[in-house]
Amino acid sequence: MHKFVILTDSSSDFDLALREKYDVHYIPNRFNYEGKEYEDDTDWKTLPLNEFYDYLRTGKRITTSQISAVTCAETFEKYLQEGYDILSLSCPAVLSSTVNVCFNTRDKLQEKYPDRKIICIDAKISSGGLALLCIRASQLRAEGKTIDEVAAWVEDNKRFVHQEGSVESLTYLKRAGRVSAVSAFFGGLLQIKPMIIADVHGYNVAIEKVKGRKASLLRTLERMTENFRPEICPYVCIHHTVCEADALFLKEEILKRFPIKDEDVQIGNVNAVMGASVGPGMFGVYFFGTEVTFDSKAK
């Protein structure tokens, strides 16, 4: 069996602790802050997390972009030269061009390294959902599965990864062009909170609405109860943008409601690229469950 490396991008929120535990590496997406381009550092060392969100609170916008084609090629080639095959898991193509950069890099380097395998997958989900797929891929690799077997598992099971969550304010989504000004205005006036899922393509979609922050947290737990299948995989990721108290509340409730262990629930910070769109106060719960079938583009 040939050794292989698992690569992802920073939208996976794979911080240092996860990287060290599961031996997964990432290529950073990028964002522009005060006229300077930064790499999306999942450990928030490049730009402090609180400074980032304080900036957004002033009403200014942070623009974002996909991984660098040069960095992607350099990273892929580094591992190919070291004798590794590559399994790359990327955030949805409908949200970012990152996966297309990986596809293009694969095509160029496959000719140069015909004896190496380069498999690139559109995970159809980002943040904690992408992290879950990377975690499971790492575990399967540790069990002795080949790169083809692990890739096949990811392709077969990515449609069972759920995202359930909400945002504190629609203001940031309006600024990022994700909702209309009218929706944001009346949403803020009436304390309307959208329940946001990832559909079959990876689009973030408001599936329903509730009134009030506490209601959005409780509805998230209700929706998780309807869909969670811990027998498939017990791991849960709760990722957030500077609302750790809400994340801890969700973890406590999840441990009460489901037969899983404390170590099965991971809390982490959302990446800067997503954070720039959703703003402070976003939370998402990610887990394996029933098949995701909602298609926001279906007629």
Backbone hydrogen bonds in HBPLUS format (Angstrom, degrees):
<---DONOR---> <-ACCEPTOR-->    atom                        ^
c    i                          cat <-CA-CA->   ^        H-A-AA   ^      H-
h    n   atom  resd res      DA  || num        DHA   H-A  angle D-A-AA Bond
n    s   type  num  typ     dist DA aas  dist angle  dist       angle   num
A0085-ASP N   A0003-LYS O   3.10 MM  82  6.42 160.1  2.15 139.4 145.4     1
A0005-VAL N   A0085-ASP O   2.94 MM  80  6.30 159.8  1.98 154.1 152.0     2
A0087-LEU N   A0005-VAL O   2.93 MM  82  6.19 162.3  1.96 170.9 175.3     3
A0025-HIS N   A0006-ILE O   3.09 MM  19  6.43 170.1  2.10 163.1 163.1     4
A0007-LEU N   A0087-LEU O   2.84 MM  80  6.15 164.4  1.86 153.2 158.0     5
A0089-LEU N   A0007-LEU O   2.87 MM  82  6.29 161.7  1.90 158.0 159.7     6
A0008-THR N   A0025-HIS O   2.84 MM  17  6.29 139.2  2.00 147.4 160.4     7
A0027-ILE N   A0008-THR O   2.86 MM  19  6.33 145.0  1.98 140.0 148.0     8
A0012-SER N   A0009-ASP O   3.08 MM   3  6.04 165.1  2.10 127.8 130.9     9
A0010-SER N   A0027-ILE O   3.19 MM  17  6.16 132.5  2.43 142.1 139.3    10
A0013-ASP N   A0010-SER O   3.13 MM   3  5.65 169.8  2.14 116.4 119.7    11
A0127-SER N   A0011-SER O   2.68 MM 116  5.27 130.8  1.91 141.3 150.4    12
A0015-ASP N   A0013-ASP O   3.00 MM   2  5.84 111.0  2.49 115.5  99.0    13
A0019-ARG N   A0015-ASP O   2.88 MM   4  6.14 161.3  1.92 158.0 164.4    14
A0020-GLU N   A0016-LEU O   2.88 MM   4  6.06 162.4  1.91 156.3 159.9    15
A0021-LYS N   A0017-ALA O   3.07 MM   4  6.16 153.2  2.14 140.1 147.6    16
A0022-TYR N   A0018-LEU O   2.88 MM   4  5.91 162.7  1.91 154.2 157.9    17
A0023-ASP N   A0019-ARG O   2.76 MM   4  5.10 126.8  2.04 136.0 144.1    18
A0040-ASP N   A0029-ASN O   2.77 MM  11  5.24 166.4  1.79 148.7 144.8    19
A0030-ARG N   A0065-SER O   2.99 MM  35  5.16 173.6  1.99 148.5 146.5    20
A0065-SER N   A0030-ARG O   2.83 MM  35  5.16 155.2  1.89 144.8 141.4    21
A0031-PHE N   A0038-TYR O   2.99 MM   7  5.42 156.2  2.05 147.1 153.7    22
A0038-TYR N   A0031-PHE O   2.78 MM   7  5.42 167.2  1.79 167.1 171.7    23
A0032-ASN N   A0063-THR O   2.76 MM  31  5.29 160.8  1.80 148.3 152.6    24
A0033-TYR N   A0036-LYS O   2.87 MM   3  5.34 162.2  1.90 157.4 153.5    25
A0036-LYS N   A0033-TYR O   3.08 MM   3  5.34 160.6  2.12 111.1 117.2    26
A0041-ASP N   A0039-GLU O   2.93 MM   2  5.72 111.5  2.41 114.5  98.0    27
A0044-TRP N   A0041-ASP O   3.00 MM   3  5.30 166.2  2.02 116.1 120.0    28
A0052-PHE N   A0048-PRO O   3.06 MM   4  6.33 156.9  2.12 155.4 162.2    29
A0053-TYR N   A0049-LEU O   3.15 MM   4  6.51 161.4  2.18 155.5 158.6    30
A0054-ASP N   A0050-ASN O   2.87 MM   4  5.92 152.2  1.94 146.5 155.0    31
A0055-TYR N   A0051-GLU O   3.05 MM   4  6.12 149.7  2.14 141.9 149.1    32
A0056-LEU N   A0052-PHE O   3.29 MM   4  6.66 152.2  2.37 139.7 146.4    33
A0057-ARG N   A0053-TYR O   2.99 MM   4  6.22 150.0  2.08 143.7 151.8    34
A0058-THR N   A0055-TYR O   3.14 MM   3  5.42 145.4  2.27 102.6 112.4    35
A0059-GLY N   A0056-LEU O   3.02 MM   3  5.54 162.9  2.05 115.8 120.9    36
A0072-CYS N   A0068-SER O   2.90 MM   4  6.08 159.4  1.94 151.0 157.3    37
A0073-ALA N   A0069-ALA O   3.01 MM   4  6.13 163.7  2.04 144.1 148.1    38
A0074-GLU N   A0070-VAL O   2.93 MM   4  6.13 161.6  1.96 151.5 157.0    39
A0075-THR N   A0071-THR O   2.90 MM   4  6.02 157.5  1.95 147.6 153.7    40
A0076-PHE N   A0072-CYS O   2.91 MM   4  6.10 173.1  1.91 157.5 159.3    41
A0077-GLU N   A0073-ALA O   2.91 MM   4  5.96 166.5  1.93 148.0 152.6    42
A0078-LYS N   A0074-GLU O   2.98 MM   4  6.03 147.3  2.09 139.0 147.7    43
A0079-TYR N   A0075-THR O   3.38 MM   4  6.71 161.4  2.42 151.8 153.7    44
A0080-LEU N   A0076-PHE O   2.98 MM   4  6.26 156.4  2.04 151.3 159.0    45
A0081-GLN N   A0077-GLU O   2.85 MM   4  5.93 161.1  1.89 151.2 155.2    46
A0082-GLU N   A0078-LYS O   3.22 MM   4  6.43 134.6  2.44 133.0 144.7    47
A0084-TYR N   A0079-TYR O   2.93 MM   5  5.37 160.9  1.96 158.4 152.1    48
A0083-GLY N   A0080-LEU O   3.03 MM   3  5.14 157.6  2.08 104.2 110.4    49
A0086-ILE N   A0117-LYS O   2.86 MM  31  6.26 163.9  1.89 155.0 160.1    50
A0119-ILE N   A0086-ILE O   2.82 MM  33  6.13 171.6  1.83 164.3 164.3    51
A0088-SER N   A0119-ILE O   2.78 MM  31  6.14 170.0  1.79 165.0 168.5    52
A0121-ILE N   A0088-SER O   2.79 MM  33  6.09 155.4  1.85 161.6 169.8    53
A0090-SER N   A0121-ILE O   2.98 MM  31  6.25 166.6  2.00 170.8 175.0    54
A0123-ALA N   A0090-SER O   2.89 MM  33  5.63 161.3  1.93 155.5 161.9    55
A0095-LEU N   A0092-PRO O   3.05 MM   3  5.46 156.9  2.11 109.0 116.2    56
A0096-SER N   A0092-PRO O   3.12 MM   4  6.37 143.7  2.25 148.3 159.0    57
A0100-ASN N   A0097-SER O   3.01 MM   3  5.23 121.5  2.37 102.9 118.1    58
A0101-VAL N   A0097-SER O   3.01 MM   4  6.39 147.8  2.12 153.3 163.3    59
A0101-VAL N   A0098-THR O   3.07 MM   3  5.12 120.7  2.44  96.5 111.4    60
A0102-CYS N   A0098-THR O   3.08 MM   4  6.47 152.0  2.16 148.6 156.3    61
A0103-PHE N   A0099-VAL O   2.89 MM   4  6.20 153.8  1.96 145.1 152.4    62
A0104-ASN N   A0100-ASN O   2.93 MM   4  6.11 164.8  1.95 149.2 152.7    63
A0105-THR N   A0101-VAL O   2.94 MM   4  6.11 155.8  2.00 144.9 152.0    64
A0106-ARG N   A0102-CYS O   2.86 MM   4  6.05 160.1  1.90 149.7 155.3    65
A0107-ASP N   A0103-PHE O   3.02 MM   4  6.31 162.3  2.05 151.5 155.2    66
A0108-LYS N   A0104-ASN O   3.11 MM   4  6.35 155.2  2.18 146.4 152.4    67
A0109-LEU N   A0105-THR O   2.94 MM   4  6.09 165.5  1.96 156.4 160.4    68
A0110-GLN N   A0106-ARG O   2.81 MM   4  5.73 144.5  1.94 152.6 160.9    69
A0112-LYS N   A0109-LEU O   3.05 MM   3  5.03 119.1  2.43  94.3 109.6    70
A0113-TYR N   A0109-LEU O   2.85 MM   4  6.07 145.6  1.96 152.1 162.1    71
A0116-ARG N   A0113-TYR O   3.10 MM   3  5.58 166.4  2.12 118.7 122.9    72
A0129-GLY N   A0126-SER O   3.07 MM   3  5.45 131.3  2.31 148.0 139.9    73
A0130-LEU N   A0126-SER O   3.37 MM   4  4.71 155.2  2.44  94.7 100.1    74
A0131-ALA N   A0127-SER O   3.00 MM   4  6.31 156.2  2.06 151.0 158.7    75
A0132-LEU N   A0128-GLY O   2.91 MM   4  6.10 150.7  1.99 141.5 148.0    76
A0133-LEU N   A0129-GLY O   3.24 MM   4  6.56 156.0  2.31 143.3 148.6    77
A0134-CYS N   A0130-LEU O   3.03 MM   4  6.32 154.0  2.10 147.8 155.2    78
A0135-ILE N   A0131-ALA O   2.86 MM   4  6.11 157.2  1.91 153.1 159.6    79
A0136-ARG N   A0132-LEU O   2.94 MM   4  6.18 166.9  1.96 152.6 155.6    80
A0137-ALA N   A0133-LEU O   2.91 MM   4  6.01 154.6  1.98 142.2 149.9    81
A0138-SER N   A0134-CYS O   2.95 MM   4  6.12 155.6  2.01 146.4 152.5    82
A0139-GLN N   A0135-ILE O   2.99 MM   4  6.31 155.0  2.06 148.3 155.2    83
A0140-LEU N   A0136-ARG O   2.95 MM   4  6.19 159.3  2.00 151.3 156.3    84
A0141-ARG N   A0137-ALA O   2.97 MM   4  6.20 153.8  2.04 145.4 152.9    85
A0142-ALA N   A0138-SER O   2.94 MM   4  6.22 154.3  2.01 146.7 153.6    86
A0143-GLU N   A0139-GLN O   3.00 MM   4  6.28 132.6  2.23 138.3 151.2    87
A0143-GLU N   A0140-LEU O   3.10 MM   3  4.96 128.4  2.38  90.8 104.8    88
A0145-LYS N   A0140-LEU O   3.07 MM   5  5.62 161.8  2.11 155.1 149.6    89
A0144-GLY N   A0141-ARG O   2.97 MM   3  5.23 157.8  2.02 107.4 114.1    90
A0150-VAL N   A0146-THR O   2.94 MM   4  6.21 162.1  1.97 156.5 161.2    91
A0151-ALA N   A0147-ILE O   2.94 MM   4  6.02 163.8  1.96 145.8 150.8    92
A0152-ALA N   A0148-ASP O   2.97 MM   4  6.04 155.7  2.03 141.6 148.4    93
A0153-TRP N   A0149-GLU O   3.02 MM   4  6.24 152.1  2.10 142.1 149.3    94
A0154-VAL N   A0150-VAL O   2.99 MM   4  6.30 162.0  2.02 154.1 158.3    95
A0155-GLU N   A0151-ALA O   2.97 MM   4  6.21 166.0  1.99 152.3 156.0    96
A0156-ASP N   A0152-ALA O   2.94 MM   4  6.08 154.8  2.00 145.7 152.8    97
A0157-ASN N   A0153-TRP O   2.93 MM   4  5.97 137.7  2.11 146.8 157.6    98
A0158-LYS N   A0154-VAL O   2.90 MM   4  5.58 137.1  2.08 154.1 157.2    99
A0160-PHE N   A0157-ASN O   2.95 MM   3  5.49 164.9  1.97 120.6 124.3   100
A0161-VAL N   A0158-LYS O   3.34 MM   3  5.60 166.4  2.36 112.2 112.9   101
A0292-VAL N   A0159-ARG O   2.80 MM 133  5.62 174.8  1.80 167.8 169.7   102
A0289-GLY N   A0160-PHE O   2.76 MM 129  5.38 157.4  1.81 154.0 161.9   103
A0162-HIS N   A0287-PHE O   2.72 MM 125  5.37 172.6  1.72 168.7 168.9   104
A0287-PHE N   A0162-HIS O   3.27 MM 125  5.37 147.1  2.38 128.6 137.4   105
A0164-GLU N   A0285-VAL O   2.92 MM 121  5.18 151.4  2.01 145.3 154.4   106
A0285-VAL N   A0164-GLU O   2.68 MM 121  5.18 163.7  1.71 152.4 157.9   107
A0196-ILE N   A0165-GLY O   2.80 MM  31  5.36 161.0  1.84 143.7 148.4   108
A0166-SER N   A0283-PHE O   3.12 MM 117  5.83 142.4  2.27 148.4 159.2   109
A0283-PHE N   A0166-SER O   3.08 MM 117  5.83 161.6  2.11 158.5 162.1   110
A0174-LYS N   A0170-LEU O   2.94 MM   4  6.18 152.1  2.02 153.4 161.6   111
A0175-ARG N   A0171-THR O   3.00 MM   4  6.27 157.4  2.05 145.1 151.2   112
A0176-ALA N   A0172-TYR O   2.99 MM   4  6.17 141.6  2.14 138.3 148.4   113
A0178-ARG N   A0173-LEU O   2.69 MM   5  5.00 157.4  1.74 164.2 157.2   114
A0177-GLY N   A0174-LYS O   2.94 MM   3  5.01 157.4  1.99 105.2 112.1   115
A0184-ALA N   A0180-SER O   3.04 MM   4  6.28 161.1  2.07 149.3 154.5   116
A0185-PHE N   A0181-ALA O   2.91 MM   4  6.05 156.3  1.97 145.0 151.7   117
A0186-PHE N   A0182-VAL O   3.02 MM   4  6.22 176.9  2.02 160.2 159.2   118
A0187-GLY N   A0183-SER O   2.82 MM   4  5.71 145.2  1.94 140.0 151.1   119
A0188-GLY N   A0184-ALA O   2.99 MM   4  6.07 156.4  2.04 142.6 147.7   120
A0189-LEU N   A0185-PHE O   2.99 MM   4  6.22 155.9  2.05 146.3 153.7   121
A0190-LEU N   A0186-PHE O   2.94 MM   4  5.97 156.3  2.00 144.3 149.2   122
A0191-GLN N   A0187-GLY O   2.92 MM   4  5.63 107.8  2.45 133.4 148.5   123
A0192-ILE N   A0187-GLY O   2.82 MM   5  4.65 148.9  1.91 138.3 144.1   124
A0212-GLY N   A0191-GLN O   2.82 MM  21  5.38 152.2  1.90 174.9 167.6   125
A0193-LYS N   A0210-VAL O   2.77 MM  17  5.33 172.4  1.78 161.3 162.8   126
A0210-VAL N   A0193-LYS O   2.97 MM  17  5.33 160.2  2.01 145.9 151.8   127
A0195-MET N   A0208-GLU O   2.80 MM  13  5.35 175.0  1.80 153.9 153.8   128
A0207-ILE N   A0195-MET O   2.82 MM  12  5.77 149.4  1.91 173.5 175.4   129
A0197-ILE N   A0205-VAL O   2.90 MM   8  5.42 158.6  1.95 153.7 154.5   130
A0205-VAL N   A0197-ILE O   2.82 MM   8  5.42 162.5  1.86 154.0 160.0   131
A0199-ASP N   A0203-TYR O   2.92 MM   4  5.48 155.1  1.98 150.4 157.1   132
A0202-GLY N   A0199-ASP O   3.03 MM   3  5.22 139.4  2.20 104.5 116.4   133
A0200-VAL N   A0294-PHE O   2.99 MM  94  6.05 159.9  2.03 164.8 169.1   134
A0216-SER N   A0212-GLY O   3.19 MM   4  6.49 144.5  2.33 140.4 149.7   135
A0216-SER N   A0213-ARG O   3.00 MM   3  5.17 121.6  2.36  98.6 113.5   136
A0217-LEU N   A0213-ARG O   3.13 MM   4  6.53 149.5  2.23 151.2 159.5   137
A0218-LEU N   A0214-LYS O   2.99 MM   4  6.27 165.8  2.01 155.3 158.8   138
A0219-ARG N   A0215-ALA O   2.84 MM   4  5.92 155.4  1.90 145.1 152.4   139
A0220-THR N   A0216-SER O   3.07 MM   4  6.09 145.8  2.19 133.2 141.9   140
A0221-LEU N   A0217-LEU O   3.23 MM   4  6.59 153.8  2.31 144.0 149.8   141
A0222-GLU N   A0218-LEU O   2.97 MM   4  6.30 150.3  2.06 144.4 153.3   142
A0223-ARG N   A0219-ARG O   2.85 MM   4  6.06 163.4  1.87 153.3 156.8   143
A0224-MET N   A0220-THR O   2.91 MM   4  6.11 148.4  2.01 143.3 152.7   144
A0225-THR N   A0221-LEU O   2.93 MM   4  6.14 154.0  2.00 143.5 150.2   145
A0226-GLU N   A0222-GLU O   3.10 MM   4  6.43 144.6  2.23 143.0 152.3   146
A0227-ASN N   A0224-MET O   3.02 MM   3  5.18 136.5  2.21 100.9 113.2   147
A0228-PHE N   A0224-MET O   2.70 MM   4  5.37 163.9  1.73 166.1 164.2   148
A0290-THR N   A0227-ASN O   2.97 MM  63  5.36 139.4  2.14 137.6 150.2   149
A0229-ARG N   A0288-PHE O   3.08 MM  59  6.06 171.9  2.09 140.5 137.9   150
A0232-ILE N   A0229-ARG O   2.98 MM   3  5.77 156.6  2.04 123.8 129.6   151
A0236-VAL N   A0264-ASP O   2.92 MM  28  6.24 162.1  1.95 157.0 157.9   152
A0266-GLN N   A0236-VAL O   2.84 MM  30  6.26 163.2  1.87 163.6 165.7   153
A0237-CYS N   A0286-TYR O   3.01 MM  49  5.08 161.6  2.04 142.4 148.4   154
A0286-TYR N   A0237-CYS O   2.80 MM  49  5.08 160.1  1.84 156.6 162.2   155
A0238-ILE N   A0266-GLN O   2.78 MM  28  6.13 164.4  1.80 164.0 167.4   156
A0268-GLY N   A0238-ILE O   2.99 MM  30  6.41 153.7  2.06 148.1 152.5   157
A0239-HIS N   A0284-GLY O   2.95 MM  45  5.38 150.1  2.04 154.4 160.4   158
A0284-GLY N   A0239-HIS O   2.83 MM  45  5.38 143.6  1.96 160.0 169.1   159
A0240-HIS N   A0268-GLY O   3.07 MM  28  6.59 147.4  2.18 151.4 160.1   160
A0270-VAL N   A0240-HIS O   2.88 MM  30  5.31 157.5  1.93 144.2 142.4   161
A0241-THR N   A0282-MET O   2.88 MM  41  5.26 144.7  2.00 151.5 153.0   162
A0281-GLY N   A0241-THR O   2.80 MM  40  5.43 172.9  1.80 156.0 154.3   163
A0246-ASP N   A0243-CYS O   3.13 MM   3  5.65 126.5  2.43 109.4 121.0   164
A0247-ALA N   A0243-CYS O   3.25 MM   4  6.63 154.2  2.32 144.7 152.4   165
A0248-LEU N   A0244-GLU O   2.82 MM   4  6.09 156.7  1.88 156.1 161.6   166
A0249-PHE N   A0245-ALA O   2.99 MM   4  6.21 150.6  2.08 141.1 149.3   167
A0250-LEU N   A0246-ASP O   2.97 MM   4  6.22 159.3  2.01 148.9 153.9   168
A0251-LYS N   A0247-ALA O   2.96 MM   4  6.23 157.3  2.01 146.4 152.8   169
A0252-GLU N   A0248-LEU O   2.95 MM   4  6.14 165.0  1.98 149.2 153.0   170
A0253-GLU N   A0249-PHE O   3.03 MM   4  6.26 161.3  2.07 150.5 155.4   171
A0254-ILE N   A0250-LEU O   2.85 MM   4  6.01 157.0  1.90 151.0 157.9   172
A0255-LEU N   A0251-LYS O   2.97 MM   4  6.18 160.8  2.00 155.1 159.1   173
A0256-LYS N   A0252-GLU O   3.18 MM   4  6.42 137.9  2.37 136.7 147.7   174
A0256-LYS N   A0253-GLU O   3.15 MM   3  5.04 125.8  2.46  91.8 106.0   175
A0257-ARG N   A0253-GLU O   3.00 MM   4  6.19 145.8  2.12 146.6 155.6   176
A0258-PHE N   A0254-ILE O   2.99 MM   4  5.93 144.5  2.12 153.8 159.7   177
A0260-ILE N   A0258-PHE O   2.87 MM   2  5.67 138.4  2.04 105.1  92.9   178
A0264-ASP N   A0261-LYS O   2.92 MM   3  5.22 151.6  2.01 107.7 117.1   179
A0265-VAL N   A0262-ASP O   3.20 MM   3  5.76 167.9  2.22 116.2 120.0   180
A0275-GLY N   A0271-ASN O   2.88 MM   4  6.00 160.5  1.91 150.2 156.6   181
A0276-ALA N   A0272-ALA O   2.87 MM   4  5.92 142.1  2.01 145.0 151.7   182
A0277-SER N   A0274-MET O   2.96 MM   3  5.46 142.0  2.11 111.6 122.0   183
A0278-VAL N   A0274-MET O   3.07 MM   4  6.38 160.6  2.11 157.1 163.2   184
A0279-GLY N   A0275-GLY O   2.84 MM   4  5.23 152.3  1.91 137.4 144.0   185
A0298-ALA N   A0295-ASP O   3.20 MM   3  5.46 168.6  2.21 112.1 115.5   186
